[in-house]
Amino acid sequence: MSRIDDLPPLRDVIAAHGLRAKKSMGQNFLLDLNLTSRIARASGPLAGASVLEVGPGPGGLTRGLLAEGARRVLAVEKDERCLPALAEIAAAYPGRLEVLSGDALDVDVTARLDRPWRVVANLPYNIGTELLVRWLTPRDWPPAWESLTLMFQKEVAERIVAAPGSKAYGRLAVLAQWRSEVRIVLTLPPEAFAPPPKVASAVIHLTALPEPRFPADADVLERMVAKGFNQRRKMLRAALKGLAPDIEDRLRAAGLDPTERAEQVPIEGWCALARTLG
């Protein structure tokens, strides 16, 4: 592990502050500063950038972002045990790190960051999917963020980049690919973390498109896709029957076969159906 700044190695920081990862908070700490710097670089050149980080923990990725040149990092941390370690990083990078103590699901960061900002985070497993859906479904587009560089369990990352017709294709793929370019940029083994999770992890990078690929109301699309894939083994006419009494007619109007299943419908088809329901 090479040094990226004058602060102590992360293992020493964790030991000094008694930061044992909590399963209840979805915590798995990434200790290798080489890897945290690689994740930071995967978000693109950071000079002059404003970055939101969710769940910094002891600050490994935070240090990577700052060392790679981020002008400002806003870190939201729910675990108060981590705040002293993050304060040490703030002192080492004067004026460039602000730490908010709170739950990322409840904190409004829009007024605290210069637009457009980036999100770079090793997301806590227990809130990662919900945060992603929130970032992907604001009413107004383009969003306040320009890119998302996020770590998930590898299986979740593969669902986000999946193509229609595959078993991994579902709600996350539709919502992510409707409004952004998305790709997997890094895969990490369990032993890169402390404690090691039971599965591999992967980092995805999403770049916001200027306009969605196809017109649709975000709320209607999200609700409809969630319902369709919640019963993915059923035909569309059965899985979506609660959305409208004439759902078969609406499916046909959107150019869809009512006997198809959700995983067979491309993004364009979902958007066409959303327009008949909007």
Secondary structure as UniProt FT lines:
FT   HELIX           10..17
FT   HELIX           23..25
FT   STRAND          29..30
FT   HELIX           33..42
FT   STRAND          50..54
FT   TURN            57..58
FT   HELIX           60..67
FT   TURN            68..69
FT   STRAND          72..77
FT   HELIX           80..82
FT   HELIX           83..92
FT   TURN            94..96
FT   STRAND          97..101
FT   TURN            104..106
FT   TURN            110..112
FT   STRAND          117..122
FT   TURN            125..127
FT   HELIX           128..136
FT   STRAND          145..153
FT   HELIX           154..160
FT   TURN            164..165
FT   TURN            167..168
FT   HELIX           171..179
FT   STRAND          180..188
FT   HELIX           190..192
FT   STRAND          193..194
FT   STRAND          201..208
FT   HELIX           218..230
FT   TURN            231..233
FT   HELIX           236..239
FT   TURN            240..243
FT   TURN            245..246
FT   HELIX           247..253
FT   TURN            254..255
FT   TURN            258..259
FT   HELIX           262..264
FT   HELIX           267..277
//
